[in-house]
Amino acid sequence: MSELFISKDLIHLRNKRVSYLMHILPGGIPIHLYYGKRLEAMEPRSLLRHHAIPDDGTFSVQGCSLDHVPSEYPSFGLGDLRQGALTVRRGDGTASCDLRFVSAEIDTEKLPLKGLPSTHANGEQTLRLILKDELLGLTAVLRYSLFDDCDAIARSVELINDGQDTLSVERAMSLCLSLPTRSYDILTLAGAWSREREMFRRPMTMGECSVGSIKGASSLHTSPFVAMMTPETNEHLGEVYGFALVYSGNFYAGAQVDPHRTPQVMIGIHPDGFGWTLEPGESFQTPEAIAVYSDQGLNGMSAQFHTLCAKHVVRGKFADQPRPILLNNWEATYFNFNHERLVDLAKTAARVGVELFVLDDGWFGKRDDDTTSLGDWFVDTNKLPNGLTPLANDVHALGMKFGLWFEPEMISPKSKLYEAHPDWALHIDGRTPIEARNQLTLDLSREDVCEHVYHAVADILAANPIDYVKWDMNRHFSNIGSSSLPAHRQRELPHRYMLGLYSVLERLIADFPDVLFESCSSGGGRFDLGMLNYMPQTWCSDNTDAYSRCRIQYSTSLVFPSFAIGSHVSAVPNHQTGRITPLSTRGNIARSGCFGYELDLNSLTEEELAEISQQIKDVKAIRETLLYGRFYRLLSPYEGNDTAWLTVAQDGSEAVFTYERALAQSYTNPPVVRLCGLEADAAYRVEETGEIYGGDQLMYSGISVPLKWGDHSSASFLLRKI
């Protein structure tokens, strides 16, 4: 059970494994003492001596240099010469904020954040650290929730204008954390369309290293995540601190190392292009940030994030439900389909065991290509003359569920909606609209636009028997302006957009609790904890090539569990890379996520259909383990020719091992891979061969992996404890 201790100048949060400690300096500045393995108590004097830097002309308090003190929430203009977590400007143009301790209070329950996604607790307490700048009349409420079942702390900040003057917030991080003075490597995730979340690890030296997005979404190019680890840390050993943001918009995530080699990590809304006018009596809530600690390497860090996602992020009936095995028609038909062709495809899908048939783009307006009709969410009767309900009924009659694709946040200039409401798109008066993918972005900072988007989706769901929605978002912001906001609030637009989107999603999941929602953004362009709070799975990447997915899914698993990762088998040559890989390999890689197919089943041979039918049968038998088991990365595709991972059932009864070799090698012994997460004194049977091994042998010596001839060969074993 997590515990909270508050004394005169010491605050201690801890659970069975970790502790988080703060100290209130004389004068009221809260500083960070410790986050790591559980402590019974801590004497702050040693750490204070560490920060008692000799006078070098900088500002100091109680002998501590302000730009070296590990402040819990440093602000700009007080005397801390590092980058602050908070910048607030008064009406006279000056920017200086001096937050001092008022009180520390305990809430017996964790309340949701107003208008924002957030983690939910299971009885854990929340600390409210209340600070105030008397001159500004600004109160800052720092919230901390430490969970019982994972070593994660949820942090956020609420800013309240209790004064008489209008304030301008220019920077408001969700988390600031000073780490112990030592050497660190920093790990970030970055990439592009079809190669999302590439892993980048490098030594952290003096200065700043960060990632961020000012694109209006967490984006294809960066991920709202950063990890700091000791140089010797690997997947299984070493200390690592991981940080992620429960937010889907513009973000900053990074670290600075000061001249005394002390790292300071911050994560929150990106300050570029951000501003918030805080009138007297108003408040501003930052998104929630997550910090996790592990002394068991990157796999240990991931275990904390995975538990957090499963127990405290995902909501609703699908939080722990088996994901249906689906067939998406997109790569089978693209825009060229009608009712008969879809039913013909669905019949074959049902025959091989598919459980969900998904109709992708092209069913609405006059959508024969991507140049038109976004916003016109009425059925194209040229393709579906009787509408969606007869198609859904035909699919249901085959024993499958029916799903539908939407892109509700976008609008095509060639659409009835744009003709009626051109001002509903993000735009700047006098500027020519900038199209991307032949579309513009709807202005979700407007309540009338949000109301329209809600009804555009809700009316379709209410009128048709739809079981699943794929919610896409395929472009970033440009001409960032809103006709509904006054000049002094235009910098609020990106965040107000996210608040509008979240309000729409909150209504939809409440009104349609039996619909499974999947998030998508040109593939994995908005794969973050914020979207996962509303939609329990995310399309990982438009790149369905098995070799590419080894890298993408491997790095995605740093934060996200398998049940959140949409992963499909597609045709060869692959539509994104042209690569040809065996069907067995495509199946082995795809089944380590929300399993499905994205190809024309009717173009395959009977032998291929039989193999797919067996793949589906096998996945159904071990689906609980694949989706909700404990996930371990074993061999990294970023470090060599081979990829391997293992998923162990929560009760330890079985484990699924997956291996892929990119390029074949001649005249070599079979690879040997050491497993982990098993019971050393238990015996395990390999179901495919009948061989029996001890858990100690599998973990300490390893298992030999027989591979077939050719590139992109793979193997997958089911290990059952006996």
VMD Tcl script that draws the C-alpha trace (Angstrom):
set ca {
  {0.00 0.00 0.00}
  {1.36 3.44 -0.91}
  {2.07 5.74 2.03}
  {2.34 9.49 2.52}
  {4.29 11.04 5.38}
  {4.36 14.78 5.98}
  {6.48 16.36 8.69}
  {7.44 19.99 9.26}
  {9.91 20.17 6.36}
  {10.00 16.65 4.89}
  {7.50 14.92 2.59}
  {7.86 11.20 1.84}
  {5.81 9.18 -0.67}
  {6.53 5.46 -0.86}
  {5.11 2.08 -1.75}
  {6.63 -1.35 -1.16}
  {9.43 -0.74 -3.67}
  {10.21 2.96 -4.18}
  {10.38 6.25 -2.30}
  {9.98 9.86 -3.40}
  {11.15 12.55 -0.97}
  {10.96 16.34 -0.86}
  {12.31 18.90 1.58}
  {11.04 22.40 2.26}
  {13.94 24.82 2.60}
  {13.73 27.63 5.16}
  {11.92 30.35 3.29}
  {9.57 27.89 1.60}
  {11.33 26.63 -1.51}
  {10.45 22.93 -2.06}
  {13.36 20.83 -3.31}
  {13.65 17.26 -4.52}
  {15.65 14.91 -2.33}
  {15.27 11.42 -3.77}
  {13.41 9.09 -6.12}
  {14.53 5.47 -6.18}
  {14.51 2.25 -4.19}
  {12.44 2.40 -1.01}
  {13.93 4.20 1.98}
  {12.70 4.06 5.54}
  {13.83 7.63 6.20}
  {16.26 10.25 4.90}
  {18.34 12.97 6.46}
  {18.47 15.91 4.00}
  {21.68 17.52 5.35}
  {24.00 15.51 3.15}
  {22.19 16.49 -0.02}
  {22.03 20.13 1.07}
  {25.82 20.13 1.55}
  {26.13 18.80 -1.97}
  {24.26 21.86 -3.25}
  {26.10 24.39 -1.07}
  {28.21 25.59 -3.99}
  {30.81 28.26 -3.15}
  {29.61 31.79 -3.88}
  {30.17 32.56 -7.55}
  {27.94 35.58 -7.81}
  {24.72 33.68 -8.39}
  {21.67 34.07 -6.22}
  {21.46 31.88 -3.14}
  {19.20 30.95 -0.28}
  {20.44 29.39 2.97}
  {23.85 28.87 1.39}
  {22.49 27.01 -1.64}
  {22.91 28.40 -5.12}
  {19.43 28.86 -6.63}
  {20.54 27.68 -10.05}
  {21.84 24.47 -8.50}
  {19.10 23.69 -5.97}
  {16.99 20.69 -7.16}
  {13.76 22.68 -7.05}
  {10.51 20.75 -7.40}
  {9.04 23.44 -9.65}
  {11.54 26.16 -10.60}
  {10.23 29.33 -12.21}
  {11.78 31.90 -14.52}
  {13.01 35.20 -13.17}
  {13.54 34.30 -9.51}
  {17.29 33.76 -9.66}
  {17.52 30.20 -10.95}
  {19.44 30.80 -14.17}
  {18.54 27.43 -15.69}
  {15.51 26.87 -17.87}
  {12.48 27.09 -15.62}
  {9.41 24.91 -15.47}
  {7.13 27.96 -15.25}
  {7.11 31.38 -16.89}
  {4.39 33.86 -15.95}
  {4.23 37.44 -17.20}
  {2.38 40.31 -15.53}
  {0.45 43.03 -17.28}
  {3.45 45.38 -16.96}
  {5.47 43.01 -19.15}
  {7.76 41.61 -16.45}
  {8.22 37.88 -15.95}
  {9.22 36.75 -12.48}
  {7.57 34.18 -10.30}
  {8.47 33.31 -6.70}
  {6.50 30.26 -5.56}
  {6.80 29.51 -1.84}
  {5.42 26.67 0.23}
  {1.99 27.16 1.80}
  {0.87 23.66 2.77}
  {0.94 19.96 1.93}
  {-2.43 18.24 1.94}
  {-3.61 14.70 1.31}
  {-6.60 13.70 -0.82}
  {-7.98 10.26 -0.04}
  {-8.90 9.74 -3.69}
  {-7.41 10.72 -7.03}
  {-9.77 12.96 -8.94}
  {-9.73 13.25 -12.76}
  {-8.20 16.34 -14.31}
  {-10.75 18.76 -15.71}
  {-10.97 18.39 -19.49}
  {-7.84 16.24 -19.77}
  {-7.06 12.53 -19.85}
  {-5.47 11.26 -16.65}
  {-4.64 8.12 -14.78}
  {-7.14 6.66 -12.35}
  {-6.24 5.23 -8.96}
  {-7.40 2.19 -7.04}
  {-7.62 3.74 -3.61}
  {-4.21 5.43 -3.60}
  {-3.87 8.84 -1.99}
  {-2.84 12.05 -3.78}
  {-0.52 14.67 -2.35}
  {-1.32 18.30 -3.06}
  {1.70 20.55 -2.59}
  {0.37 24.12 -2.49}
  {2.73 26.99 -3.40}
  {2.00 30.68 -3.80}
  {3.51 33.86 -5.19}
  {1.97 36.59 -3.04}
  {2.95 39.43 -5.36}
  {1.34 37.83 -8.42}
  {-1.56 36.35 -6.50}
  {-0.71 33.06 -8.20}
  {-1.28 29.70 -6.52}
  {0.31 26.53 -7.90}
  {-1.07 23.16 -6.82}
  {1.40 20.36 -7.52}
  {-0.28 16.93 -7.45}
  {1.54 13.63 -6.84}
  {0.01 10.14 -6.95}
  {2.18 7.07 -6.31}
  {0.54 3.79 -7.31}
  {0.57 0.57 -5.31}
  {0.99 -1.88 -8.17}
  {3.65 -0.08 -10.21}
  {6.56 2.21 -9.41}
  {5.04 5.16 -11.24}
  {4.25 8.64 -10.02}
  {1.60 10.76 -11.75}
  {2.30 14.49 -11.54}
  {0.47 17.59 -12.71}
  {0.21 21.30 -11.89}
  {-2.81 23.55 -11.54}
  {-2.23 27.32 -11.73}
  {-4.86 29.54 -10.09}
  {-5.03 33.30 -10.40}
  {-6.16 34.47 -6.96}
  {-5.06 38.03 -7.60}
  {-6.56 41.12 -9.19}
  {-4.42 41.33 -12.33}
  {-4.48 39.35 -15.56}
  {-1.52 36.99 -15.91}
  {0.00 35.43 -19.04}
  {1.33 31.88 -18.73}
  {4.09 31.33 -21.31}
  {5.52 28.05 -20.06}
  {4.03 25.46 -17.70}
  {5.76 22.09 -17.50}
  {3.92 19.17 -15.96}
  {7.01 17.72 -14.29}
  {10.48 18.83 -13.31}
  {12.82 16.33 -11.66}
  {16.50 16.67 -10.73}
  {18.41 13.40 -10.84}
  {21.44 12.43 -8.75}
  {24.73 13.86 -9.98}
  {26.29 11.10 -12.09}
  {26.73 10.08 -15.72}
  {23.62 9.22 -17.75}
  {22.61 8.11 -21.20}
  {19.43 9.59 -22.63}
  {16.99 7.55 -24.70}
  {14.40 9.16 -27.00}
  {12.04 7.94 -29.70}
  {11.85 9.71 -33.07}
  {11.17 8.87 -36.70}
  {8.76 9.55 -39.54}
  {5.81 8.04 -41.36}
  {6.32 4.26 -41.76}
  {9.29 4.23 -39.34}
  {7.83 5.60 -36.16}
  {9.54 5.58 -32.75}
  {13.10 4.72 -33.75}
  {15.29 4.33 -30.67}
  {18.11 6.84 -30.15}
  {20.47 6.46 -27.19}
  {23.44 8.73 -26.52}
  {25.56 9.95 -23.61}
  {24.14 12.99 -21.82}
  {26.73 15.75 -21.63}
  {26.55 19.31 -20.35}
  {23.74 21.20 -22.07}
  {20.30 20.24 -23.29}
  {18.99 17.21 -25.14}
  {15.29 17.09 -25.95}
  {12.56 16.04 -28.32}
  {9.29 17.81 -28.95}
  {6.44 18.54 -31.28}
  {4.85 21.82 -32.38}
  {2.79 20.08 -35.08}
  {-0.52 19.96 -33.21}
  {-0.10 16.29 -32.31}
  {2.44 14.19 -30.48}
  {3.36 13.33 -34.08}
  {5.02 10.74 -36.27}
  {8.37 12.41 -35.75}
  {8.76 12.36 -31.98}
  {7.18 10.66 -29.00}
  {6.28 12.27 -25.64}
  {8.78 10.08 -23.79}
  {12.33 10.29 -22.53}
  {14.44 7.95 -20.40}
  {17.59 8.64 -18.40}
  {19.79 5.68 -17.48}
  {23.22 4.86 -16.18}
  {25.68 4.02 -19.00}
  {25.86 0.33 -18.08}
  {22.07 -0.10 -18.24}
  {20.74 -2.66 -20.71}
  {17.43 -4.46 -21.11}
  {17.89 -6.48 -17.93}
  {20.22 -4.57 -15.60}
  {20.83 -1.02 -14.47}
  {19.00 2.06 -13.19}
  {16.62 3.89 -15.47}
  {14.12 6.72 -15.05}
  {11.35 6.90 -17.64}
  {9.07 9.87 -18.30}
  {5.94 10.10 -20.45}
  {3.14 12.61 -20.94}
  {-0.58 11.81 -20.82}
  {-1.26 14.20 -23.68}
  {-1.68 14.09 -27.46}
  {-0.71 17.60 -28.56}
  {2.41 19.77 -28.71}
  {4.95 18.63 -26.14}
  {8.49 19.03 -24.86}
  {10.48 16.19 -23.26}
  {14.13 16.56 -22.41}
  {16.94 17.04 -19.94}
  {19.54 19.66 -19.14}
  {22.86 18.99 -17.43}
  {24.11 21.98 -15.48}
  {27.78 22.99 -14.98}
  {27.87 20.80 -11.85}
  {26.81 17.75 -13.90}
  {23.37 17.52 -12.35}
  {20.62 16.52 -14.82}
  {17.21 18.14 -14.68}
  {14.36 16.47 -16.61}
  {11.24 18.31 -17.77}
  {8.18 17.23 -19.70}
  {5.01 19.12 -20.58}
  {3.31 21.27 -23.21}
  {5.83 22.70 -25.66}
  {6.33 26.41 -24.89}
  {6.85 27.37 -28.55}
  {3.57 28.76 -29.83}
  {1.94 28.32 -26.42}
  {0.37 30.95 -24.22}
  {-2.55 31.12 -21.82}
  {-4.29 34.20 -20.50}
  {-5.21 33.73 -16.87}
  {-7.86 36.20 -15.76}
  {-8.55 36.76 -12.04}
  {-10.40 33.74 -10.65}
  {-9.40 31.46 -13.55}
  {-7.18 28.40 -13.44}
  {-5.04 26.45 -15.89}
  {-4.42 22.71 -15.62}
  {-1.31 21.12 -17.14}
  {-1.50 17.63 -18.62}
  {-0.44 14.77 -16.39}
  {3.11 13.46 -16.54}
  {4.34 10.03 -15.49}
  {7.70 9.20 -13.94}
  {8.78 5.59 -13.39}
  {11.88 4.14 -11.78}
  {13.52 0.78 -12.37}
  {16.75 -0.80 -11.13}
  {16.15 -3.77 -13.46}
  {16.99 -2.17 -16.80}
  {14.74 -1.14 -19.64}
  {12.56 -4.24 -19.34}
  {11.94 -3.24 -15.73}
  {10.98 0.28 -16.79}
  {8.62 -1.10 -19.44}
  {6.97 -3.39 -16.90}
  {6.03 -0.32 -14.84}
  {4.59 1.48 -17.86}
  {2.72 -1.61 -19.02}
  {1.09 -2.07 -15.61}
  {0.24 1.62 -15.51}
  {-1.44 1.38 -18.93}
  {-3.40 -1.74 -18.01}
  {-4.51 -0.71 -14.52}
  {-4.57 3.10 -14.55}
  {-4.82 4.47 -18.12}
  {-7.20 2.34 -20.21}
  {-10.87 2.59 -19.21}
  {-14.12 0.85 -20.07}
  {-15.17 -2.69 -20.91}
  {-12.24 -3.28 -23.28}
  {-9.55 -2.56 -20.68}
  {-8.92 -6.28 -20.20}
  {-10.95 -7.83 -23.02}
  {-9.56 -10.11 -25.76}
  {-9.12 -8.06 -28.92}
  {-11.07 -9.41 -31.92}
  {-8.98 -10.68 -34.82}
  {-9.85 -8.39 -37.71}
  {-9.65 -8.02 -41.44}
  {-9.37 -4.46 -42.74}
  {-10.36 -4.03 -46.38}
  {-8.02 -1.10 -47.15}
  {-5.11 -2.86 -48.86}
  {-7.53 -5.34 -50.42}
  {-9.74 -2.79 -52.21}
  {-8.60 0.75 -51.44}
  {-11.44 3.01 -52.69}
  {-12.67 0.48 -55.25}
  {-15.44 -1.50 -53.59}
  {-19.19 -2.04 -53.45}
  {-21.52 -4.03 -51.21}
  {-21.07 -7.27 -53.12}
  {-17.27 -7.12 -53.19}
  {-17.11 -6.41 -49.47}
  {-19.47 -9.27 -48.61}
  {-17.47 -11.62 -50.82}
  {-14.32 -10.63 -48.91}
  {-16.14 -10.98 -45.59}
  {-17.26 -14.51 -46.44}
  {-13.67 -15.62 -46.90}
  {-12.67 -13.82 -43.71}
  {-15.34 -15.67 -41.77}
  {-14.22 -18.97 -43.29}
  {-10.66 -18.60 -41.95}
  {-11.81 -17.48 -38.50}
  {-11.70 -13.66 -38.59}
  {-13.88 -12.07 -35.88}
  {-14.18 -8.44 -37.03}
  {-14.58 -7.04 -40.57}
  {-13.55 -3.39 -40.93}
  {-14.61 -1.05 -43.73}
  {-11.93 1.58 -44.15}
  {-11.83 4.86 -46.10}
  {-14.15 5.53 -49.04}
  {-17.67 4.76 -47.80}
  {-18.93 8.35 -47.47}
  {-19.62 11.45 -49.58}
  {-18.14 11.13 -53.07}
  {-14.94 9.62 -51.80}
  {-13.34 7.84 -54.79}
  {-9.90 9.19 -53.92}
  {-8.35 11.32 -51.18}
  {-9.16 14.70 -52.76}
  {-12.70 15.07 -51.49}
  {-15.53 14.52 -49.01}
  {-13.92 14.59 -45.56}
  {-16.61 16.16 -43.42}
  {-19.47 14.75 -45.50}
  {-20.28 11.82 -43.24}
  {-23.20 10.39 -45.21}
  {-23.09 7.08 -47.08}
  {-22.00 7.02 -50.74}
  {-25.03 5.31 -52.27}
  {-23.15 4.64 -55.51}
  {-21.04 2.11 -53.58}
  {-23.51 1.13 -50.88}
  {-26.97 1.82 -52.35}
  {-28.76 0.45 -49.28}
  {-26.48 2.08 -46.73}
  {-24.30 0.69 -43.94}
  {-26.90 -1.30 -42.02}
  {-27.43 -4.03 -44.66}
  {-23.66 -4.44 -44.95}
  {-23.26 -4.62 -41.18}
  {-26.12 -7.12 -40.98}
  {-24.53 -9.31 -43.66}
  {-21.24 -9.26 -41.76}
  {-22.99 -10.07 -38.49}
  {-24.84 -12.93 -40.18}
  {-21.43 -14.42 -41.00}
  {-20.60 -14.47 -37.28}
  {-18.32 -11.43 -37.29}
  {-18.45 -7.95 -35.82}
  {-18.50 -4.88 -38.09}
  {-16.17 -1.87 -37.91}
  {-15.91 1.48 -39.67}
  {-13.22 4.09 -40.42}
  {-13.64 7.80 -39.69}
  {-11.41 10.86 -39.97}
  {-13.63 13.34 -38.12}
  {-11.03 16.00 -37.28}
  {-10.37 16.86 -40.93}
  {-12.23 18.59 -43.74}
  {-11.76 18.49 -47.52}
  {-11.97 21.80 -49.37}
  {-14.00 19.78 -51.87}
  {-16.87 18.98 -49.52}
  {-20.35 20.20 -48.74}
  {-19.25 20.96 -45.19}
  {-16.47 23.31 -46.35}
  {-18.82 25.04 -48.77}
  {-21.16 25.75 -45.85}
  {-18.56 26.50 -43.18}
  {-15.14 27.50 -44.54}
  {-14.47 29.32 -41.25}
  {-14.62 25.98 -39.41}
  {-11.13 25.10 -40.66}
  {-8.01 26.37 -38.96}
  {-7.04 29.44 -40.96}
  {-5.47 32.88 -40.86}
  {-7.41 35.63 -42.61}
  {-5.58 36.75 -45.74}
  {-3.47 33.60 -45.95}
  {-4.04 31.00 -48.65}
  {-5.14 27.74 -46.97}
  {-2.29 25.23 -46.87}
  {-3.53 21.79 -47.82}
  {-1.86 18.54 -46.83}
  {-3.24 15.28 -48.18}
  {-5.84 17.50 -49.90}
  {-7.37 18.40 -46.56}
  {-7.52 21.01 -43.80}
  {-7.93 20.68 -40.04}
  {-11.21 21.49 -38.34}
  {-11.02 24.07 -35.55}
  {-11.85 21.99 -32.48}
  {-11.22 24.97 -30.21}
  {-14.77 25.98 -31.23}
  {-17.72 24.49 -29.35}
  {-19.93 24.50 -32.46}
  {-17.34 22.52 -34.42}
  {-16.94 20.03 -31.57}
  {-20.70 19.62 -31.44}
  {-20.79 18.94 -35.19}
  {-17.95 16.40 -35.01}
  {-19.61 14.57 -32.14}
  {-22.91 14.25 -34.01}
  {-21.20 13.33 -37.30}
  {-19.85 10.20 -35.61}
  {-22.60 9.60 -33.04}
  {-25.40 9.73 -35.60}
  {-23.73 7.02 -37.70}
  {-23.10 4.85 -34.65}
  {-26.65 5.29 -33.39}
  {-28.22 4.45 -36.77}
  {-26.11 1.39 -37.63}
  {-24.96 -1.75 -35.76}
  {-21.26 -0.83 -35.55}
  {-18.93 -2.60 -33.13}
  {-15.58 -0.92 -33.81}
  {-14.33 2.49 -34.94}
  {-10.94 3.29 -36.41}
  {-10.43 7.01 -35.65}
  {-7.83 8.48 -38.02}
  {-6.07 11.87 -38.13}
  {-3.83 12.36 -41.15}
  {-2.28 15.81 -41.10}
  {-0.62 18.34 -38.81}
  {-1.50 21.95 -38.15}
  {-0.79 24.89 -40.44}
  {-2.16 28.44 -40.60}
  {-2.79 28.12 -36.87}
  {-5.56 30.61 -36.33}
  {-9.17 30.59 -35.17}
  {-11.90 33.06 -36.08}
  {-13.51 32.43 -32.68}
  {-10.56 33.48 -30.50}
  {-9.53 37.08 -29.75}
  {-6.01 38.17 -30.62}
  {-4.61 37.77 -27.11}
  {-5.82 34.15 -26.96}
  {-4.62 32.86 -30.36}
  {-1.62 31.16 -28.71}
  {-4.10 29.06 -26.73}
  {-5.42 27.46 -29.91}
  {-3.31 24.23 -30.05}
  {-4.16 23.36 -26.45}
  {-7.80 24.38 -26.83}
  {-7.93 22.08 -29.88}
  {-6.85 19.16 -27.68}
  {-9.38 20.08 -25.00}
  {-12.07 20.12 -27.69}
  {-11.00 16.76 -29.08}
  {-10.91 15.20 -25.63}
  {-14.41 16.52 -24.89}
  {-15.73 14.87 -28.07}
  {-14.03 11.57 -27.25}
  {-15.28 11.61 -23.66}
  {-18.86 11.97 -24.88}
  {-18.51 9.26 -27.50}
  {-17.04 6.59 -25.24}
  {-19.68 7.38 -22.61}
  {-22.56 7.20 -25.09}
  {-21.23 4.13 -26.97}
  {-19.51 1.98 -24.33}
  {-19.87 -1.19 -26.42}
  {-17.88 0.22 -29.36}
  {-14.19 -0.63 -29.49}
  {-12.27 2.49 -30.58}
  {-8.83 2.37 -32.16}
  {-6.72 5.50 -32.56}
  {-4.75 6.13 -35.75}
  {-2.82 9.09 -37.12}
  {-1.16 8.35 -40.47}
  {-0.22 5.16 -38.69}
  {1.38 5.72 -35.30}
  {1.46 9.53 -35.37}
  {-0.50 9.98 -32.16}
  {0.59 6.96 -30.11}
  {0.51 8.39 -26.61}
  {-0.99 7.85 -23.17}
  {-3.53 10.60 -23.77}
  {-5.26 8.82 -26.65}
  {-4.96 5.49 -24.83}
  {-7.13 6.94 -22.06}
  {-10.04 7.05 -24.54}
  {-9.15 4.33 -27.06}
  {-7.64 1.11 -25.70}
  {-5.54 0.40 -28.79}
  {-3.61 2.36 -31.41}
  {-2.63 1.52 -34.97}
  {1.13 1.19 -34.61}
  {2.24 2.12 -38.13}
  {1.02 2.14 -41.71}
  {4.16 0.13 -42.40}
  {3.02 -3.49 -42.11}
  {6.27 -5.02 -43.39}
  {7.29 -7.68 -40.86}
  {10.96 -6.70 -40.76}
  {10.13 -3.02 -40.26}
  {7.58 -3.94 -37.61}
  {10.29 -5.77 -35.63}
  {11.91 -2.39 -35.05}
  {8.71 -0.37 -34.65}
  {7.01 -2.77 -32.25}
  {10.23 -3.38 -30.29}
  {10.67 0.31 -29.51}
  {6.94 0.95 -29.02}
  {7.01 -1.69 -26.28}
  {9.30 0.55 -24.22}
  {6.15 2.31 -22.99}
  {3.12 0.53 -24.42}
  {1.88 -3.03 -23.76}
  {0.94 -5.48 -26.48}
  {-2.80 -4.99 -26.02}
  {-2.39 -1.36 -27.15}
  {-0.45 -2.11 -30.36}
  {-2.42 -2.67 -33.58}
  {-0.47 -5.15 -35.72}
  {-1.58 -6.79 -38.98}
  {-0.44 -9.31 -41.57}
  {-0.38 -7.77 -45.05}
  {0.30 -8.92 -48.61}
  {3.66 -9.33 -50.30}
  {5.36 -7.60 -51.94}
  {4.64 -5.28 -49.03}
  {2.79 -2.12 -50.07}
  {5.15 0.16 -48.13}
  {8.58 -1.42 -48.69}
  {8.16 -3.91 -51.55}
  {9.78 -6.55 -49.34}
  {8.76 -10.21 -49.57}
  {8.65 -12.09 -46.29}
  {7.24 -15.53 -45.47}
  {3.62 -15.64 -44.33}
  {4.76 -17.45 -41.19}
  {7.06 -14.56 -40.27}
  {4.37 -11.99 -40.95}
  {2.08 -13.91 -38.61}
  {4.68 -14.39 -35.88}
  {5.50 -10.68 -35.71}
  {1.91 -9.45 -36.02}
  {0.53 -11.67 -33.29}
  {2.60 -9.82 -30.68}
  {-0.09 -7.14 -30.70}
  {-3.76 -6.65 -31.58}
  {-3.72 -9.24 -34.35}
  {-5.36 -8.86 -37.74}
  {-5.03 -8.91 -41.52}
  {-4.89 -6.21 -44.14}
  {-4.88 -7.93 -47.52}
  {-7.13 -9.44 -50.17}
  {-7.90 -12.92 -48.89}
  {-9.62 -13.76 -52.17}
  {-6.35 -13.41 -54.06}
  {-4.58 -16.05 -51.95}
  {-4.16 -19.75 -52.65}
  {-5.97 -22.41 -50.65}
  {-2.66 -23.34 -49.04}
  {-2.17 -19.73 -47.89}
  {-5.73 -19.54 -46.59}
  {-5.18 -22.77 -44.65}
  {-2.03 -21.28 -43.09}
  {-3.94 -18.13 -42.13}
  {-6.72 -20.23 -40.63}
  {-4.14 -22.04 -38.49}
  {-2.51 -18.74 -37.46}
  {-5.86 -17.46 -36.25}
  {-6.62 -20.69 -34.41}
  {-3.23 -20.54 -32.67}
  {-3.64 -16.88 -31.67}
  {-7.09 -17.48 -30.21}
  {-5.65 -20.24 -28.01}
  {-2.98 -17.98 -26.46}
  {-4.54 -14.53 -26.95}
  {-4.73 -13.74 -23.23}
  {-1.00 -14.33 -22.84}
  {-0.04 -12.45 -26.01}
  {-2.06 -9.36 -25.10}
  {-1.84 -9.21 -21.31}
  {1.25 -11.19 -20.40}
  {4.56 -9.82 -19.09}
  {6.61 -8.67 -22.09}
  {10.41 -9.03 -22.25}
  {12.69 -7.78 -25.00}
  {15.56 -10.24 -25.56}
  {17.45 -9.30 -28.76}
  {17.32 -5.83 -30.28}
  {16.91 -5.25 -34.03}
  {18.75 -1.97 -33.45}
  {21.90 -3.85 -32.44}
  {22.15 -6.74 -34.86}
  {20.60 -9.08 -37.37}
  {18.22 -10.76 -34.96}
  {15.11 -9.78 -32.99}
  {13.61 -11.75 -30.12}
  {11.05 -11.20 -27.39}
  {9.11 -13.26 -24.89}
  {5.63 -12.87 -23.39}
  {4.93 -14.70 -20.12}
  {1.38 -15.28 -18.88}
  {0.54 -13.33 -15.74}
  {0.07 -16.58 -13.82}
  {3.30 -18.01 -15.23}
  {1.56 -21.01 -16.81}
  {2.84 -20.42 -20.32}
  {5.12 -18.21 -22.39}
  {5.34 -17.32 -26.07}
  {8.80 -16.87 -27.60}
  {9.23 -15.00 -30.92}
  {12.41 -14.77 -33.01}
  {13.19 -13.21 -36.39}
  {16.45 -13.21 -38.38}
  {16.62 -10.45 -41.00}
  {19.32 -11.84 -43.30}
  {20.17 -15.50 -43.64}
  {23.71 -16.62 -42.87}
  {25.34 -19.65 -44.42}
  {27.20 -22.35 -42.51}
  {26.32 -21.20 -39.00}
  {25.00 -22.92 -35.91}
  {21.39 -22.23 -34.87}
  {21.16 -19.17 -32.65}
  {20.87 -19.66 -28.90}
  {18.75 -17.17 -26.95}
  {18.56 -16.85 -23.18}
  {15.02 -16.31 -21.94}
  {13.87 -14.47 -18.81}
  {10.83 -14.12 -16.59}
  {10.43 -17.89 -16.10}
  {10.59 -19.92 -12.89}
  {14.07 -21.37 -12.45}
  {12.86 -24.47 -10.60}
  {9.97 -25.24 -13.00}
  {9.95 -27.41 -16.13}
  {8.59 -26.23 -19.47}
  {7.44 -28.20 -22.50}
  {7.90 -26.75 -26.00}
  {4.48 -27.50 -27.49}
  {5.72 -27.50 -31.08}
  {8.37 -30.19 -30.46}
  {7.46 -31.89 -27.17}
  {10.93 -31.11 -25.77}
  {11.13 -30.40 -22.02}
  {13.58 -27.97 -20.44}
  {14.14 -26.58 -17.00}
  {13.41 -22.94 -16.45}
  {16.96 -22.47 -15.21}
  {18.36 -23.93 -18.45}
  {16.14 -21.71 -20.60}
  {17.18 -18.58 -18.70}
  {20.84 -19.24 -17.91}
  {21.96 -21.41 -20.86}
  {19.31 -20.60 -23.46}
  {17.29 -22.33 -26.11}
  {18.50 -23.24 -29.58}
  {16.31 -21.76 -32.34}
  {16.02 -23.79 -35.57}
  {15.47 -21.53 -38.57}
  {14.29 -22.26 -42.08}
  {16.32 -21.38 -45.17}
  {16.12 -17.81 -46.52}
  {15.93 -14.23 -45.37}
  {13.41 -13.12 -42.75}
  {13.05 -16.55 -41.28}
  {11.30 -16.70 -37.93}
  {10.33 -19.07 -35.18}
  {7.75 -18.96 -32.43}
  {7.49 -21.41 -29.52}
  {4.74 -21.94 -26.97}
  {6.26 -22.98 -23.64}
  {3.91 -24.61 -21.13}
  {4.87 -25.04 -17.49}
  {4.43 -28.66 -16.40}
}
mol new
graphics top color blue
foreach p $ca { graphics top sphere $p radius 0.5 }
foreach p [lrange $ca 0 end-1] q [lrange $ca 1 end] { graphics top cylinder $p $q radius 0.2 }
display resetview
